Amino acid sequence: DDEDMRRAAVEAVGAIGESEEDGVLSAMLHSITDSDEDVRCAVCSVLPSLARRGNSSVVQALIVALHDEDYDVRKAAVVSLGGLAKADDETALAELLSCLRDTDEAVRIAALDSAVVFPGGGPTVKATFEKLLLDQDTSMRCIAILGLTRVVHAEDGCTMEKLALSLEDSRWEVREAARNALALLTQREDGQVQHLLFEAVLSRCRHNRAEVRVSALETAMQLTGCGRITSIQLLLQTLDDDEGEVRAAAGRLVASLRLPAPQTVEADGPKSAPDEDEDCAAATELLAGCLARLEVPARTQQKAAIALMTSAWPRGCKAAAEAARSLLHHTCPRVRRAALDCFVSVSILSEDAQKVQ
């Protein structure tokens, strides 16, 4: 009568291994309706070690357990059902996919894991995830993104575009899920995948909504195959953006790049060394782009350029200070003011302060 003893007995039987004896399985299936949730959970967990794939009685018992009041029991049933149902068992697959809407997140994730490896379920599973991308429930759209990331193929440009479209979602949780999924996909060693996704993401960098441009920019910076120079060019585009939210995101992202000190840059452009490595070249590109914005009379662009430079080199940068100093005698007063602001922001050496004086 003790539930701990009953659970221990179930686990002991499971440890013995596969057994098609009617008495053993009958006892287990009887215990799957035990009054104690821990016992029911234990039964669901050990059934794959006792029964062979396709055992109809066991599969049916697990389908019933998918609707148990305890979420741990439902999760265990989901995991076991995925390992015991036959490839042509459409009922089991449908029940498994219905658990994607479970009220408990752990059950939903378990259902996703079981669905993507369900034998022969590929087309049905993929279609279900694509449908959930349009669901009104935010958590369902996030689940759909995770699922599609697991089942999409390199040649499936249509599905990749649908994933990129999720960067335009009204909910930040969905945009974040899409950003992480797209970054994960480009880690595949497939140039076609990287190209398709990068093009899809770049088109969102010009979206009319600021939050979408931010998500696209953050995604592009994460994509494998997006080199340092390309990343810098994307960040420089934000200097012309009207929304402070986008410019602030650029500052956070450039700080994460941990760029080295750039080569000397003057008002007429960068002076790059022939053998400059990619990181240094990217730093030089950034400094040159920011310097060019300082010469634009628009105060917003000037401030954005200064902010980007101080984010890139928070402890100061002598090359940046020299670049700003070269503009202190510009004919335009606004440019001289911007140059002075920039010089003060990026200078760390006492000799620089003396130069200002």
C-alpha positions in Angstrom: 0.0 0.0 0.0 3.0 2.3 0.3 3.5 4.4 -2.8 7.3 4.5 -2.4 7.3 0.7 -2.4 5.1 0.5 -5.5 7.3 3.0 -7.3 10.5 1.1 -6.3 8.9 -2.1 -7.6 8.1 -0.5 -10.9 11.7 0.8 -11.3 13.1 -2.7 -10.4 11.0 -4.4 -13.1 12.1 -1.8 -15.6 15.8 -2.4 -14.7 15.3 -6.1 -15.6 14.8 -5.1 -19.3 12.6 -6.1 -22.2 9.8 -8.6 -21.3 6.9 -9.5 -23.5 5.4 -11.7 -20.8 1.7 -10.8 -20.4 1.8 -10.9 -16.7 4.6 -8.3 -16.5 3.2 -5.9 -19.0 -0.3 -6.3 -17.6 0.9 -5.4 -14.1 2.7 -2.3 -15.5 -0.4 -1.2 -17.5 -2.5 -1.7 -14.4 -0.1 0.5 -12.4 -0.2 3.3 -15.0 -3.5 4.3 -13.4 -2.1 4.2 -9.9 -3.4 6.8 -7.4 0.1 8.2 -6.9 1.5 10.4 -9.7 5.1 9.3 -9.0 4.2 5.6 -9.6 2.3 6.5 -12.8 5.3 8.5 -14.0 7.7 5.6 -13.2 5.5 3.3 -15.2 5.5 5.6 -18.2 9.3 5.9 -18.0 10.0 2.1 -17.9 7.6 0.9 -20.5 10.2 1.4 -23.4 12.5 -1.0 -21.6 9.8 -3.6 -21.3 7.8 -3.5 -24.5 8.8 -3.6 -28.2 8.0 -0.8 -30.6 4.4 -1.1 -31.9 2.9 -2.9 -28.9 -0.7 -1.6 -29.3 -1.7 -2.1 -25.7 1.3 -0.1 -24.4 0.9 2.6 -27.0 -2.8 3.0 -26.2 -2.0 3.2 -22.4 0.6 5.9 -23.1 -1.9 7.9 -25.2 -4.3 7.9 -22.3 -1.5 9.0 -20.0 -0.9 12.0 -22.2 -3.9 13.5 -20.6 -2.9 12.8 -17.0 -3.5 15.6 -14.5 0.2 15.5 -13.5 2.6 17.2 -15.9 5.5 14.9 -15.0 3.4 11.9 -16.0 2.4 13.6 -19.3 6.0 14.4 -20.0 7.1 10.8 -19.3 4.3 9.5 -21.5 5.3 11.8 -24.4 8.9 10.6 -24.3 8.0 6.9 -24.2 5.3 7.2 -26.8 7.8 8.7 -29.3 10.0 5.6 -28.7 7.3 2.9 -28.9 4.8 4.0 -31.6 5.2 2.5 -35.1 6.0 4.6 -38.1 2.6 4.3 -39.6 0.7 5.1 -36.4 -1.0 8.3 -37.4 -3.1 8.3 -34.2 -0.1 8.2 -32.0 1.6 11.0 -34.0 -1.5 13.1 -33.8 -1.8 12.7 -30.1 1.9 13.5 -29.7 1.6 16.7 -31.7 -1.4 17.7 -29.7 0.9 17.9 -26.7 2.7 20.8 -28.3 -0.2 22.8 -26.8 0.2 21.4 -23.3 -0.1 23.9 -20.5 3.4 22.9 -19.2 6.4 24.1 -21.1 8.5 21.0 -20.2 5.8 18.8 -21.8 5.7 21.0 -24.9 9.5 20.7 -25.3 9.3 16.9 -24.8 6.6 16.7 -27.4 8.7 18.7 -29.8 11.7 16.4 -29.2 9.7 13.3 -29.7 7.9 14.7 -32.8 11.0 15.6 -34.7 12.4 12.0 -34.4 9.1 10.2 -34.9 9.7 7.6 -37.6 8.1 8.6 -40.8 6.5 11.6 -39.3 8.6 14.2 -41.2 6.0 15.8 -43.6 3.2 15.8 -41.0 5.4 17.2 -38.3 6.8 19.9 -40.5 3.3 20.9 -41.7 2.2 21.1 -38.1 5.1 23.4 -37.1 4.4 25.7 -40.1 0.8 26.0 -39.1 1.8 26.9 -35.6 3.9 29.7 -36.9 0.6 31.5 -37.5 -1.0 30.6 -34.2 -2.3 33.4 -32.0 -0.5 32.0 -28.9 3.0 33.4 -28.5 4.4 30.2 -27.0 3.1 28.2 -29.9 4.9 30.4 -32.4 8.1 30.0 -30.4 7.6 26.2 -30.3 7.0 26.2 -34.1 10.3 28.1 -34.7 12.2 25.6 -32.5 10.6 22.7 -34.3 11.3 24.0 -37.8 14.9 24.6 -37.0 15.2 20.9 -36.3 13.5 19.6 -39.4 14.3 22.1 -42.2 16.6 21.0 -45.0 19.2 23.1 -46.8 17.2 23.2 -50.1 14.0 24.3 -48.3 14.3 28.0 -49.0 10.6 28.5 -48.4 10.7 27.4 -44.8 13.8 29.4 -44.1 12.0 32.5 -45.4 9.1 31.7 -43.1 11.6 31.5 -40.2 13.1 34.9 -41.2 9.6 36.3 -41.4 9.2 35.6 -37.7 11.7 38.4 -37.1 8.8 40.7 -38.0 6.6 39.2 -35.2 4.9 41.7 -32.9 6.1 39.8 -29.8 9.8 40.1 -28.7 9.8 36.5 -27.5 9.1 35.3 -31.0 11.6 37.6 -32.6 14.2 36.4 -30.1 13.4 32.7 -30.8 13.7 33.4 -34.6 17.0 35.2 -34.1 18.5 32.3 -32.1 17.1 29.7 -34.6 18.5 31.5 -37.6 21.9 31.8 -36.0 21.8 28.1 -35.1 21.0 27.1 -38.7 23.9 29.0 -40.2 26.3 26.9 -38.0 25.6 24.1 -40.4 28.6 23.8 -42.8 26.5 24.6 -45.8 27.2 27.7 -47.8 23.8 27.6 -49.5 22.0 27.7 -46.1 24.2 30.6 -44.9 23.5 32.6 -48.1 19.8 32.1 -48.1 19.4 33.1 -44.5 21.8 36.1 -44.7 19.8 37.5 -47.7 16.5 36.9 -45.8 17.8 38.7 -42.7 19.4 41.6 -44.6 16.0 42.5 -46.2 14.6 43.0 -42.7 17.4 45.4 -41.8 15.4 47.9 -43.9 12.0 47.1 -42.4 9.7 50.0 -41.6 9.4 49.0 -37.9 12.3 49.8 -35.7 12.0 46.7 -33.5 12.2 44.5 -36.6 15.4 46.3 -37.8 16.9 45.8 -34.4 16.1 42.0 -34.5 17.4 41.7 -38.0 20.6 43.6 -37.1 21.2 41.4 -34.1 20.5 38.3 -36.1 22.9 39.3 -38.9 25.6 39.8 -36.4 25.2 36.3 -35.1 25.1 34.6 -38.5 28.1 32.3 -39.2 29.6 33.4 -42.5 29.0 37.1 -41.9 32.5 38.4 -41.8 33.8 41.3 -39.7 33.8 43.8 -42.5 30.2 42.9 -43.4 29.2 43.3 -39.8 30.8 46.7 -39.6 29.0 47.8 -42.8 25.7 46.8 -41.3 26.4 48.7 -38.1 27.5 51.8 -40.0 24.1 51.8 -41.8 22.4 52.3 -38.4 24.1 55.7 -38.1 21.6 57.0 -40.6 18.7 55.4 -38.8 16.0 57.8 -37.4 15.3 55.6 -34.4 17.4 55.8 -31.3 16.5 52.2 -30.5 18.3 51.0 -33.6 21.4 53.2 -33.0 21.5 52.0 -29.3 21.4 48.4 -30.5 24.3 49.1 -32.8 26.3 50.3 -29.9 25.7 47.2 -27.9 26.6 45.0 -30.8 29.8 46.8 -31.7 30.9 46.5 -28.1 30.5 42.7 -28.3 32.8 42.5 -31.3 35.8 43.5 -29.1 37.6 45.2 -32.0 41.3 45.9 -31.7 42.7 49.4 -32.2 42.4 50.6 -35.9 45.0 51.7 -38.3 45.5 55.5 -38.6 42.5 57.1 -40.4 42.5 60.6 -41.7 39.7 62.8 -43.1 40.4 61.5 -46.7 39.9 57.8 -45.7 41.6 54.9 -44.0 45.3 54.2 -44.3 45.3 50.4 -44.2 48.4 48.3 -44.2 48.6 45.7 -47.0 48.8 42.8 -44.6 46.1 44.0 -42.2 44.2 41.2 -40.6 40.4 41.0 -40.7 39.8 42.3 -37.2 42.1 45.2 -37.7 40.6 45.9 -41.1 37.1 45.9 -39.6 38.2 48.3 -36.9 39.7 50.6 -39.5 36.5 50.4 -41.5 34.4 51.4 -38.5 36.6 54.3 -37.7 36.5 55.6 -41.3 32.8 55.3 -41.4 32.3 57.1 -38.2 34.7 59.8 -39.2 32.7 60.4 -42.4 29.5 60.9 -40.3 31.2 63.5 -38.2 31.5 65.6 -41.4 27.8 65.4 -41.9 26.1 68.5 -40.4 23.2 66.5 -39.1 23.7 66.4 -35.3 21.9 63.1 -34.9 24.3 61.3 -37.1 27.3 62.9 -35.5 26.2 61.9 -32.0 25.5 58.3 -33.3 29.0 58.1 -34.7 30.6 59.3 -31.5 28.5 56.8 -29.5 29.5 53.9 -31.8 33.2 54.8 -31.5 33.0 55.0 -27.7 31.2 51.6 -27.6 33.8 50.0 -29.9 36.7 51.4 -27.8 35.3 52.1 -24.3 38.8 52.7 -22.8 39.8 55.2 -25.5 41.6 54.9 -28.8 44.6 57.0 -29.9 43.9 56.5 -33.6 40.3 57.6 -33.1 41.4 60.7 -31.2 43.9 61.6 -33.9 41.1 61.2 -36.5 38.8 63.5 -34.6 41.6 66.0 -34.1 42.1 66.2 -37.8 38.6 67.8 -38.1 39.1 70.4 -35.4 39.9 73.0 -38.0 37.0 72.1 -40.4 35.3 75.0 -42.1 31.9 74.0 -40.7 31.3 75.0 -37.0 29.0 72.0 -36.5 31.7 69.6 -37.7 34.3 71.3 -35.4 31.9 70.9 -32.5 31.3 67.2 -33.3 35.0 66.7 -33.7 35.7 68.2 -30.3 33.0 66.1 -28.7 34.4 63.0 -30.3 38.0 63.9 -29.3 37.0 64.3 -25.7 35.1 61.0 -25.7 37.8 58.8 -27.1 40.9 60.4 -25.7 42.6 58.8 -22.7 46.1 60.3 -22.9 47.0 63.5 -21.1 48.9 64.7 -24.1 45.7 64.6 -26.1 44.1 67.0 -23.6 47.0 69.4 -24.1 46.5 69.2 -27.9 42.9 70.3 -27.5 44.0 73.3 -25.5 
